[in-house]
């Protein structure tokens, strides 16, 4: 077990910030409870379980496993300490109020490009329930318990997932298109992890060069794994209506309308989305909740 205390440069709401990293309440690799935020992950340094506990202007980090020291080194970036909001001065009345109320919700940077992208691909073209079920079964069938305390599971090793037969993925509810993309992503894991060294815009462009990974998937990865505060997931079923409803009072189901209304926030458009989400704002819904259809997955 290794421990470290991180001094915060500004208030950080760990739970709301980490909500971008955790894929649903039952994510087997990440858990929130009274003892803190828990996350299991893989890195070149080895597997690790990380626990984060907030104490005012400090976060106490504890790690178990071969990757413990590397994970502790990455904690400030992971929890948003390097999230630069100095030039964010929203003039829109709602966003200005949300920034006052939820400024502690930061943009995290997990660095886990492959892990995030696999989970995002599982969310393409299916309901949230189906996506979460597939993720849980993927972890349970092809991974192992995380080290130390926490009773978490590690994300599956990409090398293992790259070799899984399509039929086995079909059994857990992942049809051919998503299955092929998941295996394709897993097979290129080493190159994907190197994207953390590039500017977010260039990294996002390279993500969309992968067959089956479109603008929505790439933006989701940019927001979570790359810490891109300007990323906007286009192609989402509900996001355009929610954003236009929040900013104008009228829900418009159009990516173009959403992008136009977000233009004044250029550089921080993803931050605006996070603030709207933190406030629980959503447009009235009149249809089942389906996940986005990524236009590059055909």
Order of alpha helices (4+ residues) and beta strands (2+ residues): beta-alpha-beta-beta-beta-beta-alpha-alpha-alpha-alpha-alpha-alpha-alpha-alpha-alpha-alpha-alpha-alpha-alpha-alpha
